[in-house]
Amino acid sequence: FFTDDLNTRMHARLTLETNLHHALDNNEFMLYYQPQVEVSTGQISGMEALLRWQRSDGSIIQPLEFIPALEDSGLIVSVGEWVLETACREARILSDKFGRPLTMSVNISARQFNRSDIVEHIAFILKETGLPPGSLRLELTESLLMVDSEATIEKLHKLKELGVYLSIDDFGTGYSSLSYLKRLPINELKIDRAFVMNVSLNRNDAVIVNTIITMAKCLDLHVVAEGVETEDQRKFLASRQCPTFQGYLFSKPLPIDQFTTLLTKKTEESQ
């Protein structure tokens, strides 16, 4: 039944989608980067590109407030193309500036992945930006990987042949199935922050994180622990030989200029 509340929510959603179209046309989207850090050395090995919306009044809109609307409207495909190209270009610039390879992790939506030419499009962007394929890590959701179709499997293998790394984002919280770890050409697991958050306090979370790390080692998969905010969490990961982490303990997500400053500082400290 129609209600005033329903009308209000529909109007708000329509207004949001209209504003998102304007945001894309007016270049209001921007990328922040969160460092990915080697647990053993504390050195920045890469970064994850995170989308932000900076409105004309200067306010920053967080992803949870607009990503669902991008998905529903189909705008996520156009915005995703911009994210991928921008992230690859800036990763190449940073790698050249600091004289060492840096990995760039980019989230790929199901709509974007389902493009028939997604493999060719990614190959084109890598060629245009000059970023080596092995430096790009595509983060895929478990729900996307659970679509057990020939088209999905074929695309994944073509991306692997291209040299791109494939990562499962928020591992353990979605439609987890161990079967796709042996069937699909996955390179990396990202342990969800929900498990890492209480790893030093909750025995069950500690067991889950330890199991994921051990399993990944046996399957020759790289591991990144997300949401690390305390030294106790980092020490736990170090004791389990987890290779990489990201989180507020090291740095919050930063715009490119601040990220470059942080990278310069950490590089100088390590020399």
C-alpha positions in Angstrom: 0.0 0.0 0.0 1.1 3.5 -0.7 2.3 5.5 2.2 3.8 9.0 2.7 7.0 7.4 4.0 7.3 5.3 0.8 6.9 8.4 -1.3 9.5 10.3 0.7 12.0 7.4 0.3 11.4 7.1 -3.4 11.9 10.8 -3.9 15.1 10.7 -1.9 16.4 7.8 -3.9 15.5 9.5 -7.2 17.3 12.7 -6.0 20.3 10.7 -5.1 20.6 9.0 -8.4 20.2 12.4 -10.2 23.0 13.8 -8.0 25.2 10.8 -8.8 24.8 11.4 -12.6 25.9 15.0 -12.0 28.8 13.8 -9.8 30.1 11.7 -12.6 29.7 14.4 -15.2 31.3 17.0 -12.9 34.3 14.8 -11.7 33.2 14.9 -8.1 34.4 11.3 -7.4 37.8 10.8 -6.0 40.0 8.0 -4.7 41.5 7.5 -1.3 44.2 4.9 -0.7 44.8 2.7 2.3 48.3 1.2 2.7 48.8 -2.5 2.7 51.7 -3.3 4.9 54.1 -6.2 5.3 53.6 -7.6 8.9 57.2 -8.6 9.3 58.9 -5.4 8.1 56.3 -2.7 8.4 57.0 -1.7 4.8 54.2 -0.5 2.5 53.8 -3.1 -0.2 50.7 -1.8 -1.9 47.4 0.0 -1.4 43.6 -0.4 -1.8 41.7 2.2 -3.9 38.6 3.4 -2.1 35.9 5.5 -3.7 34.8 8.8 -2.2 32.3 11.4 -3.4 33.3 15.0 -2.8 30.3 17.2 -3.4 30.5 20.8 -4.8 30.2 22.2 -1.2 33.4 20.3 -0.2 31.7 17.6 1.9 32.9 14.0 1.6 30.2 11.3 1.2 31.2 7.9 2.4 30.6 4.8 0.1 27.9 3.2 2.1 25.7 6.2 1.5 25.9 6.0 -2.3 27.4 2.7 -3.6 24.0 0.9 -3.4 22.4 3.6 -5.6 25.3 3.3 -8.1 24.7 -0.4 -8.2 20.9 -0.2 -8.7 21.1 2.5 -11.3 23.9 0.8 -13.3 26.2 3.8 -12.9 28.6 1.5 -11.1 29.9 0.4 -14.5 30.9 3.9 -15.6 32.2 4.8 -12.2 34.1 1.5 -11.9 35.8 2.1 -15.2 37.0 5.5 -13.9 38.2 4.0 -10.6 40.2 1.2 -12.4 41.8 3.6 -14.8 42.7 6.2 -12.2 44.0 3.6 -9.7 46.2 1.9 -12.3 47.6 5.2 -13.5 48.4 6.5 -10.0 49.9 3.1 -9.0 52.3 3.3 -12.0 53.3 6.9 -11.1 54.0 5.9 -7.5 56.0 2.8 -8.5 58.1 4.9 -10.9 58.6 7.6 -8.3 59.8 5.2 -5.5 61.7 2.8 -7.8 59.9 -0.3 -6.7 56.7 -2.2 -7.6 53.6 -1.4 -5.6 50.4 -3.4 -5.8 47.0 -1.8 -6.3 43.8 -3.5 -5.1 40.6 -2.4 -6.8 37.1 -3.7 -6.1 35.2 -5.0 -9.1 31.3 -5.0 -8.9 29.3 -7.9 -10.3 27.8 -5.5 -12.9 31.2 -4.5 -14.0 32.6 -8.0 -14.0 29.6 -9.2 -16.1 30.6 -7.0 -19.0 31.3 -9.2 -22.0 34.5 -7.3 -22.7 35.8 -7.0 -19.2 39.0 -8.9 -19.8 39.8 -6.8 -23.0 38.9 -3.6 -21.1 41.3 -4.4 -18.2 44.0 -5.3 -20.7 43.5 -2.0 -22.5 43.7 0.0 -19.2 46.9 -1.8 -18.2 48.5 -1.0 -21.6 47.4 2.6 -21.5 48.6 3.2 -18.0 51.8 1.1 -18.2 51.0 -0.8 -15.0 52.4 -4.3 -15.0 49.5 -6.8 -14.8 51.0 -8.5 -11.7 50.7 -5.2 -9.8 46.9 -5.1 -10.2 44.8 -7.0 -7.7 41.1 -7.3 -8.5 39.0 -7.8 -5.4 35.9 -10.0 -6.1 33.0 -10.7 -3.7 32.2 -14.2 -2.7 28.6 -13.8 -4.1 30.1 -13.1 -7.5 32.3 -16.1 -7.4 29.5 -18.4 -6.4 27.8 -17.8 -9.7 29.1 -21.1 -11.1 28.8 -20.4 -14.8 31.1 -21.2 -17.6 31.3 -17.5 -18.5 32.5 -16.5 -15.0 35.1 -19.3 -14.9 36.3 -18.4 -18.4 36.7 -14.7 -17.5 38.6 -15.6 -14.3 41.0 -17.8 -16.2 41.6 -15.2 -18.9 42.3 -12.6 -16.2 44.8 -15.0 -14.6 46.4 -15.6 -18.0 46.7 -11.8 -18.4 48.8 -11.8 -15.2 46.3 -10.0 -13.0 46.0 -11.1 -9.3 42.5 -12.3 -8.2 41.5 -11.6 -4.6 38.4 -12.7 -2.6 37.3 -9.7 -0.5 35.8 -10.1 3.0 36.5 -13.8 3.0 34.4 -15.8 5.4 31.4 -13.5 5.7 29.5 -14.3 2.5 28.7 -17.5 0.7 32.0 -19.1 1.7 32.6 -22.4 -0.2 35.9 -24.1 -0.1 35.2 -25.7 -3.5 35.9 -22.5 -5.4 39.3 -22.2 -3.8 40.4 -25.4 -5.7 38.3 -24.8 -8.9 39.0 -21.1 -9.6 42.3 -19.4 -10.2 42.3 -17.3 -7.0 45.6 -15.7 -5.7 44.6 -14.0 -2.5 42.2 -14.1 0.5 41.3 -10.9 2.4 40.3 -11.8 6.0 37.2 -9.7 6.9 37.6 -7.1 9.7 34.7 -8.7 11.6 37.1 -11.6 12.5 40.2 -9.5 13.0 38.5 -7.0 15.3 38.3 -9.3 18.3 41.1 -11.7 17.4 43.0 -11.0 20.6 39.9 -11.2 22.8 37.6 -13.9 21.3 38.9 -17.4 21.0 36.5 -18.3 18.2 37.7 -15.4 16.1 41.3 -16.3 16.8 40.7 -19.9 15.6 38.9 -18.7 12.5 41.7 -16.3 11.5 44.4 -18.8 12.3 42.6 -21.4 10.2 42.2 -19.1 7.2 45.9 -18.2 7.3 47.0 -21.9 7.6 44.6 -23.0 4.9 45.8 -20.2 2.6 49.5 -21.2 3.1 48.7 -24.8 2.2 46.9 -23.7 -1.0 49.7 -21.3 -1.8 47.5 -18.2 -1.5 48.5 -14.8 -0.3 46.6 -13.4 2.8 45.7 -9.8 3.8 44.1 -9.1 7.1 41.7 -6.1 7.0 40.7 -3.8 9.8 43.8 -4.0 12.0 43.5 -1.3 14.6 45.6 -2.4 17.6 49.1 -3.6 18.3 47.7 -6.7 19.9 46.0 -7.6 16.6 49.2 -7.0 14.6 51.2 -9.2 17.1 48.7 -12.0 16.7 48.9 -11.9 13.0 52.7 -11.8 13.2 52.7 -14.8 15.4 50.6 -16.7 12.8 52.9 -15.5 10.0 50.2 -13.5 8.2 52.1 -11.7 5.5 50.1 -8.5 5.0 47.7 -6.3 6.9 45.8 -3.0 6.4 44.0 -0.9 8.9 43.9 2.2 11.1 46.8 1.0 13.2 49.1 2.0 10.3 46.9 4.5 8.4 43.4 5.5 7.6 42.6 5.9 3.8 44.3 9.0 2.4 44.0 11.1 -0.8 46.8 10.6 -3.2 48.9 13.6 -2.0 48.8 12.5 1.6 49.4 8.9 0.7 52.5 9.9 -1.3 53.8 11.9 1.7 53.3 8.9 4.0 55.1 6.6 1.5 58.0 9.0 1.2 58.3 9.1 5.0 58.2 5.4 5.5 60.7 4.8 2.6 63.1 7.3 4.2 62.8 5.6 7.6 63.6 2.2 6.1 66.8 3.4 4.4 
